[in-house]
Amino acid sequence: MDGAAWIAKQLKGRDNADSIAYMTGNIISIEPLQIRINDDVILSDKHIRATFDIKEKIVVDEIQKYKNINKTAVLLPDKEYSNYIVVGVVFDG
């Protein structure tokens, strides 16, 4: 199953859920991808799908850096809270 089909399946599965809402988490690492959603839970690559290039790099003072490191991610969980879709990040300013 490709990424788009997986995301469509997860979103369709949410139609019958009445208590699932978006969550936020802090992107603490890009390689390997890790998102902290609370003090006890850190999500890894195998639990995360993104709707954008979460590992995008930018050049600052001729040095490549990850654009989304230490940003707040907006996540949609599946019904079991075992997999998450990252729909975007919150930028300050």
N, C-alpha and C positions, 0 to 999 in steps of 0.2 A: 504494500500500500504506500503510495507516494505521500508527500507532506500535505498537499492540498486535500486529498481524500481523507487523510487522518483528521485534519482540522475540521472538515465538513462533518465527519462522523461525530466528533466530540461536540460540536455546536448543536447538531441535531439531537444528540443524547441529552443535552441540557434542557430541551423543550419540556420534558416531563418533570424536571426537578423544580421543587418549590423553594428550596432554601440555599441554593448555590448562588453566590455573588462574586464579584471581582475581588481580588486581593492585591496587596502590594508587597513588594520585597526589594531588598537591596542587592544589586549585582556586585558581588564581592570578588569574583574572579571570572575571567574570560576564557583562559586556557589553563585548566579545564573550566568549562562554564559552571558557575555555582551562583545560586540566588538564595539569600537568607530571607525566610519569611517570618521567622520569629527567633527567640533566643535558642530554641531547641531544634529547629528544622532548617536544614540547608538542602536545597534541591540541586541535583546534578544533571548533567547533560541528558541522561536517559529518561528523565522525567519532564523535560522541557522541549517545547516546539515554539518557534517564533514566527510571527507574521512579517518580519522584516529582518535585515541583516544585523543581528545582535552583536556580531563580532566585527563590525565595521571599524576601520582604522582611519585616523586623521593624521595630518602632519603638522606638528607644532615645533617651531624653531628647528626645522630639518630633522626632527625625530618623530618616528611613527608611534602613535599611541592609540589605544582602544577608545573609541568615542563614548561607549556606554558604561565604562567601568565606574563604579560607585554611584550610579544613577538609580533612581527608584523605578522598578519595573511594575507594570500593571499586568496582572495575571488572571486568567480564567481557568478554574480547576474543572476536571471532569467530575462525575458524580461521586466517585470514590476518593477524591482528593489525592489521586496517585499520579496523575499527569496534568501538566499545566500548559496553557497556550499564553505566550507573552505577546500581548497586543500592542505594546508601546512602552515608552519610558517617559518619565516626567523630567523636564529640563528646568533648571532654575534660571530665571531672568530671561 
